[in-house]
Amino acid sequence: MDHEVRTPPPDLRVSCVKTVGLVNTHPHAGRKRRQIKRTRSAPDCKHSIASKIKIGLCAMDKKAQSKPMREIISRLLAGGEFEVVTFGDKVILEMPVESWPLCDVMLSWHSEGFPLRKAQAYVELRRPFLINDVHMQDVLLDRRRVYKALMVRVQWFFPAAQCTYQALPGSC
């Protein structure tokens, strides 16, 4: 039986897809390994399938070099499919966003002295895949906006605040 080989039309965009095995540290990790397909997040996929995914760590040095963060980074690097680029204080505070390192995926954490507006401008300029939404961090800084977002998006209602006032002695 002859099989006809068809080639896709030239105007069809093919995205880069890499199949990787899941590394599972769960107690039931002895079960059959699953395969997942991971697609690149960059809009123009110019990387070869064998290239590493660049993760940009956009956080102040104190947070980026903390023990928990070092543990997260070491686990990401253990599989060999990721490359971590730490932006650091000098890049974040002194350099314009146009000269920040390029990355496919961005992890960003707000902390004391972190220029959130610059991180948001970088996201608008480069459009990396976001693990934690940089624009929603504005909301997290204001308790009232958090409540409003919860009520609108999740329909999570909070009881109305009850205020009681005590009259001063001798004022009645």
N, C-alpha and C positions, 0 to 999 in steps of 0.2 A: 504494500500500500504506500503510495507516494504522499508525502506531507509537503504542503506548500509553505515556504518560508516567507513571511510577510514582514516588511519593514515599516515602522511607523512613519507617518508623514513628517517632513522636516519641521513644521511649525508646532509639533507637539512637544511640550516641555516635559522632560523626565526628571523627577527629583531624585536626589541621591538617597539611597536607602541602605542601611547597614544592619545586618542581622547579628545580634549579640546574645550570648547566653546570660541568664539571670544568675547573679551570685547571691545566694540567699543564706543569711545567718540565722534564720528562724529555726526553732527546735525541730521542725519537720523538714529540714533541708535535705534529708536523705532521699526524698521522693524524686521522681523523674524530673529532670531539668527541662524547663520550658524555653522556647526560643521566642524572642520578641523582635519586632521590626522597629527601628529607631530612625526617624527622619531628621534631616538637618533643619535648623530653624532659620538659617539665613535665607533671605528671599532669592538671591542668585547663588545657587549651589555650585561653586567653582572648585570645591575640594574634591579630591579623589575619595573613593569609598574607604580607602585604607587610612585616611587622615584622621587625626585626633580632633575631638570636639573641644574648642577653646572655651573655658569657663572663666569669666571675668569676676573677680572678687572685689567689689567696690565697697570698702569699709575703711574706717580709720585704722591706723596701725595697731593701736591697742586692742581693738576687737579682732582684727584680722590675724594677729599673732597670739591670740589667747589659746589656752590648752584645748578647749572644746573645738575651736575652729581648726586647729592643727590636726585634730583627730578626724574631723570631717574631710579635710583635704587629703589626708593620708589614705582614707578609705576610697576617695574618688580616684586617686592616682594608682591604687593597688591593681585595678583591672587593666590599666594600660590604654584605655580608650579616651581618657580625658587629659587635657593639659590645662593647668590652672595659672591664670595671670592675675597677680595681685596688683591693684592700682596704687595703693599706699597713700600716705599723707601728702607727700610732695606733689604727686600727680593730681590728687583730688583737690587740694587747696590752691596750688599755684599755676597749674597748666590749664589752658582752655580745653573745652570738651572735644574740640576738633582734633587735638593731638593725644587724646587718651588712647590706650591700646584697644585694638579691635578684638571682639569676642563674639562667639555664637550664642552663648548663654550668659546671663548676668545674675549674680547674687548680690544683693545690696542691703545693707543694714544701716539704719539711722542711729546716730549716737551724738553725744555732746560735741558740737563744733562741726558736724557733718553738713556740707553744703547740699542739701536736698534738691534745691533748684538746679544745680549743675548736673546732678545725677539724672534728673528728669529731662534736662536738655540733651544729655548724652543718649538717653533712650529714644527720644524723638528723632535724633540725628541718625543713629546707627541701627535702630530697631532690633536689638538682640531679643532672644527668647527670655522672658523674665520668670524667675522662680518665685520671687516675692514682688508683688506689684509696687513699683516705686511711686506711682501716682496715688495709690491708696494710703501710703505712709503719711500723707498730709492729713487724712481723715483720722488716723490713729493718734495724732498729736492733739486732737480736740475731742474730749469726752462727749460733748453734745452732738458732734458730727458722727461719732461711732453709734450712739443711740439712734440717730435719725437713719443711718445706713441700715442698721439692723431692723428697724421698723419697716422701711421701704422695701428692702431687698428680700428679707426673710420673713416678713410679717411677724416679727417677734415684738410683742407689746410689753411695756413695762408699767407697773402701777404708778399712778400719779403721786407726786411728792406731797406729803402731808406736813404742813408747817403749823406749829402751835406757838403762840406768843404768851408770855407770862407778864401780867401787869406788875409794875414795880410797886412795892409797899407804899401806901399812902397816896397813890395816884388815883384811886377809885373813890 
